[in-house]
């Protein structure tokens, strides 16, 4: 799995490849009730899609909080610099660096990426026409492929949001540095 700024492509994920291969070769067995599997697959995919949406919302919150937080810290740093206390003003820099890191990671998680979707309705119609009463069973493995891809997308988003959260935490902790420098210089 790659975590760089290069757009993530779920089609490179091993589980997705396995699920797609399985879906392409699946043949339903006689006398097996597959009726419950499709609703299960549909619910599983929807859960993953909601999780990805929730991660997007968390990333947005981090960006908003850090934007306001950085603005406040800039005002404090400017005030300290105006007072001629350059060491205290410079001590705000680690907080800015960590804030920028956290914003960058949160923004990466919000980058548009290819998101796997269940097959289009046209494919479902074609399956129904081609497979008759076995259509749902034959079509169901397609949901595994879509879910595997969505899981990979969600993992990448979770990693980036977690990184942004850690950066946010340490940026807040770094606000103690100017206080420590001020106390040391007093």
C-alpha positions in Angstrom: 0.0 0.0 0.0 1.4 3.4 -0.9 1.0 6.5 1.3 2.7 9.2 -0.9 1.1 12.2 -2.5 0.6 10.2 -5.7 -3.1 9.5 -6.1 -4.0 6.2 -4.4 -5.5 3.5 -6.7 -7.4 0.8 -4.9 -6.9 -1.4 -7.9 -3.3 -2.0 -6.8 -4.5 -3.5 -3.5 -3.9 -7.3 -3.1 -7.3 -8.0 -1.5 -9.1 -6.1 -4.3 -7.2 -8.2 -6.9 -8.1 -11.4 -5.1 -11.8 -10.4 -4.8 -11.9 -9.4 -8.5 -10.3 -12.7 -9.6 -12.8 -14.6 -7.4 -15.8 -12.6 -8.8 -14.7 -13.3 -12.4 -14.5 -17.0 -11.8 -17.3 -17.6 -9.4 -19.9 -20.2 -10.3 -22.9 -20.6 -7.9 -23.4 -24.1 -6.6 -26.8 -25.9 -6.9 -29.0 -26.1 -3.8 -27.0 -23.4 -1.9 -29.1 -20.5 -0.6 -27.1 -17.3 -1.5 -30.1 -15.0 -0.9 -28.8 -13.6 2.3 -25.3 -12.9 0.9 -26.2 -10.0 -1.3 -27.9 -7.9 1.4 -24.9 -8.7 3.7 -22.4 -7.5 1.0 -24.5 -4.4 0.3 -24.5 -3.5 4.0 -20.8 -4.2 4.3 -20.0 -1.9 1.4 -22.3 0.8 2.8 -20.6 0.6 6.2 -17.2 1.1 4.6 -18.5 4.0 2.5 -19.9 5.7 5.6 -16.6 5.2 7.4 -14.7 6.9 4.5 -17.2 9.8 4.8 -16.6 10.1 8.5 -12.9 10.2 8.0 -13.4 13.0 5.5 -15.3 14.9 8.1 -12.6 14.4 10.7 -10.0 15.6 8.2 -12.1 18.7 7.6 -12.3 19.4 11.3 -8.6 19.1 11.8 -8.0 21.5 8.9 -10.5 24.0 10.4 -9.1 23.7 14.0 -5.5 24.0 12.9 -6.3 27.0 10.7 -7.7 28.9 13.6 -5.1 27.6 15.9 -2.2 28.7 13.6 -3.8 32.1 13.2 -3.9 32.6 17.0 -0.3 31.3 17.4 0.8 33.7 14.6 -0.7 36.6 16.5 1.0 35.5 19.7 4.4 35.0 17.9 4.0 38.5 16.2 3.3 40.1 19.6 6.3 38.4 21.1 8.6 39.4 18.2 7.3 43.0 18.4 8.3 43.1 22.0 11.9 42.2 20.9 11.9 38.8 22.4 13.2 36.9 19.4 14.0 33.6 21.1 10.4 33.3 22.3 9.1 34.2 18.9 11.3 31.6 17.2 10.1 29.0 19.7 6.7 29.1 18.0 8.3 27.6 14.8 8.0 23.9 15.8 4.3 24.4 16.4 3.9 26.0 12.9 5.9 23.1 11.4 3.7 20.5 13.1 0.6 22.4 12.2 1.6 22.5 8.5 2.4 18.8 8.6 -1.0 18.0 10.1 -2.9 20.2 7.6 -1.0 18.6 4.8 -1.9 15.0 6.0 -5.5 16.0 6.5 -5.7 17.7 3.1 -4.2 14.5 1.5 -7.0 12.4 3.0 -9.5 14.8 1.3 -7.8 14.6 -2.1 -10.2 13.2 -4.7 -9.4 9.6 -5.4 -10.9 6.8 -7.4 -13.5 5.1 -5.2 -14.7 1.6 -6.0 -18.4 1.2 -6.6 -20.6 -1.8 -7.0 -21.3 -2.6 -10.7 -23.7 -0.4 -12.5 -27.4 -1.2 -12.8 -26.9 -2.1 -16.5 -24.6 -4.9 -15.4 -27.2 -6.2 -12.9 -29.8 -6.3 -15.7 -27.3 -8.2 -17.9 -26.6 -10.7 -15.1 -30.4 -11.2 -14.6 -30.9 -11.9 -18.3 -27.8 -14.1 -18.6 -28.1 -16.1 -15.3 -31.8 -16.2 -14.6 -32.5 -17.4 -11.0 -28.7 -17.7 -10.3 -28.2 -14.0 -11.2 -28.1 -12.7 -7.6 -25.6 -15.4 -6.5 -23.4 -14.8 -9.5 -23.5 -11.0 -9.1 -22.8 -11.0 -5.4 -19.1 -11.5 -5.6 -18.9 -8.2 -7.4 -19.8 -6.6 -4.0 -16.8 -8.2 -2.4 -14.5 -6.6 -5.1 -16.1 -3.2 -4.5 -15.9 -3.7 -0.7 -12.2 -4.7 -0.9 -11.4 -1.6 -2.9 -13.4 0.6 -0.5 -11.6 -1.0 2.5 -8.3 -0.1 0.9 -9.4 3.5 0.4 -10.7 3.7 4.0 -7.3 2.4 5.3 -5.4 5.1 3.4 -7.8 7.8 4.7 -7.5 6.4 8.3 -3.7 6.5 8.1 -3.7 10.0 6.9 -6.2 11.3 9.4 -4.4 9.5 12.2 -1.1 11.2 11.1 -2.9 14.5 11.0 -4.3 14.0 14.5 -0.8 13.1 15.9 0.6 16.3 14.2 -2.2 18.3 15.7 -1.6 16.9 19.2 2.2 17.7 19.0 1.5 21.2 17.6 -0.6 21.9 20.7 2.1 20.5 22.9 4.6 22.7 21.2 2.7 25.7 22.4 4.4 25.0 25.7 7.8 25.7 24.2 7.3 29.5 24.1 6.1 29.4 27.7 9.1 27.4 28.8 11.5 29.8 26.9 9.8 32.8 28.5 10.1 31.3 31.9 13.8 30.4 31.3 14.7 33.8 30.0 12.8 35.6 32.9 
